[in-house]
Amino acid sequence: FQEAHAKFFSHIGGVYQQMVYDNMRVAVKRLAGSEKEPTEALLQLSLYYGFQFRFCNVCSGNEKGHVERSVDVVRRKAFASQYRFDSLESANEHLSAVCGRLNRKPQSNREGRSADECLQTEREYLFKGLPPFDAARVEHPRVDKYSTICVDKNHYSVPDSLVGKKIMVKIYSGRILCFHGDKQVAEHARTLESCQWVIKLEHFLDTFKRKPGALATSIAMKQAPQALTRIYESYYKGQEKDFIALVQEFSAGLTLDETKTAITELEAMGVRHVTTDNIKLICARNKDKRARCEILSTNGSEDISEHAMEQLRQYDALLHTGSVELKAVSA
């Protein structure tokens, strides 16, 4: 409820001065005749954004007639022809695209203006937008012996150094953020199922350092990205400690795409064994290449050019490769 408001106000770029609500439980705490007591969630939104609110009368559909069939309109316009999607995100992207197309369409009942044009006129009367309201449910669970915390009957992993400690968890509609002290220690996509284990490999590196043999059959490995599991199966079986060192590099800024590119280059060079040190070396060389090319494009100094070439020669010496690529770069 709160997150929908925050996203809506951010989307339109302002806040309406008054909001009108049906008598739904998330907005109305208690009905007492004609008196209605708002919920804490609605009061928090009203105080933060500064809008006033009122409620419709009971059994008075005429007071909100223009929204009664809005769900039916969305269903027909957006999901009549396409109703299967790979993920909730792709469904939302499709819905956003359809709504955008409808909102740009001229409407006869609005003197030929589109909904987007009418909204632009309304913006002059809206309150100024604020940073989105932090609509999160906050809990303070203790990390169990499996290095997970339980939220709504689902387990989410956190770094194994936090076992036995209490942490703060902010629960949103689609994600979960975990904090220890003033530092964010984990982030997960929130699962809508029940009794699931959502595990990230990087949260158990200290454990796998002590028990590398447990890596291959662990839940953490099974839930790792497929590209990463393929790298393990192709190059690191029996070298679990070196693979753990590779995963640690991801927290230092190394990306999976850079890793795959480095492995491809190592194979093209004929390197017999792919190791984490070789991957790091290739990635560092590629970054230096890009940096030197940028410098050379803005400053044609021969001294800078020669210094760049010398560094690339040192990388080639470490990798035991030739100077074919150096000539290409030089050219």
N, C-alpha and C positions, 0 to 999 in steps of 0.2 A: 504493500500500500504506500508506504513512505518512499520507497525507491522509485515507484512509478511516477509519483509527483516530481521527485528530483530530476528524473530523466525527461519528463514532459516540459518542465520549466526551462531546462537547459536547451531542449530542442527548439522551443519557440523563441528563446532569447528574452524572456521576461516573466513576470508573475501577474496573474489576474488579481484585481482588487478584491473580488468576492468569488468564492467557490460555492457551488450548490451541490448537495449530496442527497442521495437516496438514504433510506433508513437501514443501511447495512451495518452489521455488527462491528466491522473494523473501524467505522466512523462514529457510531452511536453506542455508547456504553450502556445506557439504560433509558427506557421509555417510561414516562410517568405522565399519562394523559397527553396534553399538548406540549409538555416540557420534555426536552431531550438533552441528555448529558453526553457531551463529546468524549471520545476515548483519549487516552494519554497520547497516542500516536498522532491524532489529528491536532491536538493542542500544541504538540512540539512543532509540527509543520507550520501551523498558523503563527506561532511566536517567531519562528526562524525567518519565514518569508514575509511576514507582515500582512497577510491577507485575512479578510473576514470570511465567515462561512455561515451558511444557513442550511436547514434541512427541509426536504419536501414534506408535505402532509401525507399521512398514511393513506394508502389506497387511492392515490391521486395521480394516475398515470399521465393525465393531461398536462401536469406541471413539467414533465420531462419527456414529452412525446417525441421530440426530434432525436432522442438517443435510444429509444426503446428498441428499434430495429437495426441499430448500428452493427451489432455482431452479425446479423443476417446479411447485411450489405457487404461486410468484410469477407464473410464466407463465400458469397457468390462471386464477388469481384476478384478476390485473390486466390481462393482455394478450390474453385469449382473445376478448373481444368488441370491444376497441379496440386496434389495433396500428399505426395510422398517426398520426404526429404532425408538426406543422410544425417542431418543433425539439427538441433534446435536453432543453431546459429544460421544455417543456410535457410531455414524457414523464415526467420526474422529478416534476413536480407531480402528474400523474395517479397515478403509483406511490405517492407520499406520501399522497395522499388515500385510496387503496384500503387501504394498510397501516394508516393511522389508523383507518379503519372496522373493519378486522379486529381490531385491537388493543383496540378498545372493546367487542367482542362477548363476552358471557359464554361460558365454555367448561366443558363438563360434566366434563372430566378435571381441572379446576382448582377443583372444588367450586363452580361457578357464577361464579367470579371471572374477570375479563377479564385479558388480558396486561398492560394498563396498570396494573391494580391490583396484579398480582404484581410488576411492576417497581418500583412505589412501595414495596413491602415490602423488596425487595432493596436499594433505595437506602440503607437504614440501614447496610448492610455494605460499601458502596463507599468507596473513597478519595475524598477531596474533589476536585472538578474543578479543573483548571488552565486557564489561557489556552491556546487551541489550539496544538498543536505546529506550528511553521512548516515544513510539509512542502514544501519547494521545492528544485528542482535549481538550483544557482547556476553561472552561466557568466560569463565576462568577454570578450565579443567586441569587435572594433573596428568602429566605424561606417563603412560603405563610402561610396563617392562618391555613391551614390543616397540617402544618409541613411537607410539601413536596416541592421538587424542580421539575421543568419541563424541561425535556431533550427530544428533538425530539418528541414532542407531547405526551410524557408519563410522569407520575408523580412518583417520587421515594421518599420514606420517609426518614427523618433525625430526630434526637432527638428533641422532642417537646420544649426543652429549647432554640432552635435556631430560633423560629418563629420571622420573621421580620428582621433577620440578613442576611448579604451576606456571602456566602461561596464559596470556590473554588471546582469545579467539574472537574475531569479528566475522559474523556470518551474514553474507549477502544472499540475494536470490540465486546468483549463479556462481559465486566464488566464496572461498574461505581464506582469510588471512590470519596468520599466527604470529604473535609477538612475544618476545622475552625481554623484559626491561623495555628499553626504547628502540629495540632493533627488530625488524621483521625477519623471521626465521624460516617461514614457509608460506607458500600460496598454492591452493588447489582449486580446480574446478569442482563445484559442489555437485555431488551425485544425487539424483532424485529417486534412486532405488533405496533398498533397505538392507542392512547387514552386509555392506560391501567394505572392502579394504582398498583404499586409494593410497598407493605407495609410490614414492619417488626414490630412485636408486641412490641419488646423491646424499640422501639423509642417513645412509647406513654405511658410509665409507669407513669410519673407524671400526665398526663391527667386522666388515669384510677384510680389513687389514689383519685383524686377529684370526679370522676364520675364512681365508680366501676360497677354500673348497666349497663353502656354502653358496658362493655367488651364482653358479650356473643354474641351480635348481630353486633359487629364491623367488618369492613373489615379486620382489623389487625388480629382478631381471626380467620376469615375464611381463611386467607392466611398463618396461622401458620402451622408448621409441623403437620402431622396427629397424630403422637405419642403424641405430646404435647396437642392437642385438646382432644384426648382420655383421657389423664390424668385429664384434667379439667372436662370433662363430668362425669368421674367415681368417682372423689374424691373431687372436689372443687366447685361444683355447690352450690351457696349460700355463698361461702367462697372466693369471688373474691379478697379481699385484701390479703389473705394468698397466693392465686395463683400468684398475682403480686409480692409478696415477693419471691416466687419460681423463677419466670422469672428473677428477679434481680440477683439471685445467679448465673445464667448462665454467666453474664458479669464478675462475680468474679472467674470463672473457673470451675463451676459445669457443667457437660455434661448431655445430655439427656439420654445417656446409663447408666450413674451412677444413675440417678434419677429412671429409670425403675428398675434397680437392687435393689435399696433401697426399692422401693415400694413392690417388690416381697418378700424381706426379712421381711418387716413389716407385710405383710399379713400372711407369714408363722409363725410369732411369735404370731399371733392372736391379733395384735393391732387393736382396734376398729376404730379409726379415723386416717387416713393418713394426716399428717400436714407437713408444710415446715420445722418446727423445727426438727421433727422426721427424715425426709429425710436427713437433714444436719447432724444430729447426726449419722445416719447409715453410711453415706458417710465418715464422719471423722473417725469413728471406722474402716471401711474397709481400709482406707489409713494407719491408725496406724498399723493395722494387717500386711499389706504388708511391712511396714517399719520395724516392729519388726522382722518379719521372715527373712528379708534381713540381719539385724544385727546379729540375732542368727545363721544364716548360715555361717557368717564370724567370729563370736566371740562367743564362747560357755560359756561365763561368766555367772555364776549362778545369780550374782547380776543384770545383765542386763535382764536376763530371768524373774526374779521375778518382776522387775520394769515393764516390758512389761505386764505381767500377771495382775498386780495390776491396770494398766490403763484400760485393757480390762474389768476387774471386775467393774470398775467405770462406763464404758459405759453400761454394763448390768444392773447396778443398776438404771441408768437414764431411761433405756428402760423397766425396770421391767421384764427382761427376765432371764432365768436360766443360768446355767453354762455349758450346754451341749457343746456349741461351744468352750468354754474355754478348756474343756478337749480334744477336737479334736485338737485344736491348740497346746496345750501342748504336746500331743502325737506326 
